[in-house]
Amino acid sequence: MYALINENARLILDSIAVDDDIQPYIWLLKRLQVTNVAGDAEFQAKYRRYWQMNQARLSPDYLSAYFRHLQRIKHFPGPHDPVSIAQRLHSIPTQRSGRLSLQFSFASKLVHMVSPRRPVYDSRVERFYFLPALSANEPLAEKLGRFEASYGFLEREYGRVLQAGLLEPAIRAFRRRFNVGKDYTDIKIVDTLIWKYTDLLLAGAIRDGAVSYA
């Protein structure tokens, strides 16, 4: 899988839009440190757009609690636990109807913003690594255990990828193309490469011959 990303690095990088995929993230990292994110409407709007929270139609109460928690922990040294954060926020309805749901991905994104060397869990990563998807009928404890196991795998795997240089050619190409600084960590680049590669495959890149299995 990693060899295919390296082999198709140019195609992947061509699919990345600086104004949509890179600059908003860098802006969020900088703004996070100088504003009260619990009350900054501009920050929250850009955060929700960048991290694709708007599609989830989360309740105002949930969003308010989410950004209060981000503000609360942003200056505290980690490691912060996305499993505990997901569990804590689970008590707040995610829908106006009062429905409760575990938002694993958004908990991992919150942790990543505070500690950018932590991975992000989302549906693209789940597909890329064939991670088991949660079932709505699972008990809460089982859902949390599934998230903990999958997130633990991501941390170990991303560490292995960087230590062994498995994506080094693509990471170097990314840094050359976009001239990002140290704030855009290698972990974030790995996330971005996986997101965009998975998007290309889901859009038919293999079917259309843009990407070929070796």
C-alpha positions in Angstrom: 0.0 0.0 0.0 2.7 2.4 0.9 4.7 1.6 -2.3 1.6 2.6 -4.3 1.4 5.9 -2.5 5.1 6.6 -3.3 4.6 5.5 -6.9 1.6 7.7 -7.3 2.8 10.7 -5.3 2.5 13.2 -8.1 -1.1 12.2 -8.8 -1.9 12.4 -5.1 -0.2 15.8 -4.7 -2.0 17.1 -7.7 -5.3 16.4 -6.0 -4.4 18.5 -3.0 -5.7 22.1 -3.0 -3.6 24.5 -1.0 -6.5 26.8 -0.2 -8.7 24.0 1.0 -6.4 21.3 2.3 -3.3 23.0 3.7 -3.8 26.7 4.5 -6.9 26.3 6.6 -5.1 23.7 8.7 -2.0 25.9 9.3 -4.3 28.9 10.1 -6.2 26.7 12.7 -3.0 25.6 14.4 -1.8 29.2 14.7 -5.2 30.7 15.8 -5.7 27.9 18.3 -2.8 29.3 20.4 -4.0 32.9 20.5 -7.7 32.8 20.8 -10.4 31.5 23.1 -11.8 28.8 20.8 -14.8 28.3 23.0 -16.1 31.7 21.9 -14.3 32.4 18.6 -17.0 32.0 15.9 -14.6 32.4 13.0 -12.3 29.7 14.4 -15.2 27.3 15.0 -16.6 27.9 11.5 -13.3 27.2 9.8 -12.6 24.2 12.1 -16.0 22.7 11.3 -15.5 23.1 7.6 -11.9 21.8 7.5 -12.6 18.8 9.7 -15.9 18.1 8.0 -18.0 18.5 11.1 -20.9 20.2 9.2 -21.9 17.1 7.4 -22.5 15.4 10.8 -25.2 18.0 11.7 -24.1 18.1 15.3 -26.2 19.8 17.8 -25.3 23.3 19.1 -24.9 21.8 22.6 -22.5 19.2 21.4 -20.4 21.7 19.4 -20.3 24.1 22.4 -19.1 21.3 24.7 -16.6 20.2 22.0 -14.9 23.6 21.6 -15.0 24.2 25.4 -13.0 21.0 25.8 -10.6 22.0 23.1 -10.0 25.3 24.9 -9.7 23.6 28.3 -6.9 21.1 27.3 -5.0 23.1 24.6 -2.3 24.3 27.0 -2.0 21.1 29.1 0.7 18.6 28.3 -0.5 15.3 26.9 -0.8 12.6 26.1 -4.5 13.3 25.8 -6.8 10.2 25.4 -9.2 10.4 22.4 -11.1 7.4 23.8 -11.8 9.2 27.1 -12.7 12.4 25.2 -15.2 10.5 23.0 -16.7 8.9 26.1 -17.0 12.2 27.9 -18.7 14.0 25.0 -21.0 11.0 24.5 -23.2 12.2 27.3 -24.2 15.3 25.3 -26.8 14.7 22.5 -25.3 15.0 19.1 -28.7 15.6 17.5 -31.5 18.0 18.4 -33.7 14.9 18.9 -31.6 14.0 21.9 -29.8 11.1 20.2 -26.4 10.2 21.7 -23.6 9.0 19.5 -19.8 8.4 19.9 -17.9 10.7 17.6 -14.5 8.9 17.4 -13.2 10.8 14.5 -13.9 14.2 16.0 -12.3 13.2 19.3 -9.1 12.2 17.5 -9.1 15.4 15.5 -9.4 17.4 18.8 -6.4 15.5 20.2 -4.5 16.1 17.0 -5.0 19.8 17.1 -3.5 19.9 20.6 -0.8 17.3 19.8 -0.1 17.4 16.0 2.0 14.3 16.2 -1.0 12.2 17.1 -2.9 10.5 14.2 -6.4 11.2 13.0 -9.0 8.5 12.8 -11.6 8.9 10.1 -13.5 6.8 7.5 -10.7 7.1 4.9 -8.1 5.8 7.4 -10.6 3.1 8.4 -11.0 2.0 4.7 -7.3 2.2 3.9 -6.4 -0.1 6.8 -9.5 -2.3 6.6 -10.3 -1.4 10.2 -13.5 -2.9 11.6 -16.4 -0.4 11.4 -18.4 0.0 14.6 -22.0 -1.2 14.8 -24.7 1.0 16.0 -26.1 -1.9 18.1 -22.9 -2.5 20.0 -22.9 -1.6 23.7 -21.0 1.5 24.6 -18.1 -0.4 26.2 -17.6 -2.4 23.1 -17.6 0.7 20.9 -15.0 2.3 23.1 -12.9 -0.8 23.1 -13.0 -0.9 19.3 -11.9 2.7 19.0 -9.1 2.1 21.5 -7.8 -0.9 19.6 -8.0 0.9 16.2 -6.4 4.1 17.5 -3.7 2.2 19.2 -3.0 0.4 16.0 -2.8 3.8 14.1 -0.2 5.1 16.6 1.9 2.1 16.3 1.6 1.9 12.5 2.3 5.5 11.9 5.4 5.3 14.1 6.6 2.3 12.1 6.0 4.1 8.8 8.1 7.0 9.9 10.8 5.0 11.6 11.2 2.7 8.6 10.9 5.5 6.0 8.0 3.6 4.3 6.5 6.9 2.9 9.7 8.9 2.9 9.7 9.6 -0.9 6.1 10.8 -0.8 6.7 12.9 2.3 9.7 14.6 0.7 7.7 15.3 -2.4 4.9 16.8 -0.3 7.3 19.1 1.5 9.0 20.2 -1.7 5.7 20.8 -3.4 3.9 22.8 -0.7 6.9 24.2 1.3 5.2 23.5 4.7 7.0 24.2 7.9 7.6 22.0 11.0 4.1 22.7 12.2 2.8 20.5 9.4 4.2 17.3 11.0 5.2 14.2 9.2 2.2 12.5 10.9 -0.1 15.0 9.4 1.5 14.5 6.0 0.9 10.7 6.3 -2.7 11.5 7.2 -3.1 13.7 4.2 -1.5 11.3 1.8 -3.8 8.5 3.0 -6.9 10.6 2.8 -6.2 11.8 -0.7 -5.0 8.4 -2.0 -8.2 6.8 -0.6 -10.3 9.5 -2.2 -8.7 8.8 -5.6 -9.4 5.1 -5.3 -13.0 5.7 -4.3 -13.4 8.1 -7.2 -12.4 5.3 -9.6 -8.7 5.8 -10.1 -8.0 2.1 -10.4 -11.0 1.5 -12.8 -9.9 4.5 -14.9 -6.3 3.4 -15.1 -4.9 6.4 -13.2 -3.6 4.0 -10.5 -2.5 0.4 -11.2 -1.6 -2.4 -8.8 1.9 -3.6 -9.3 
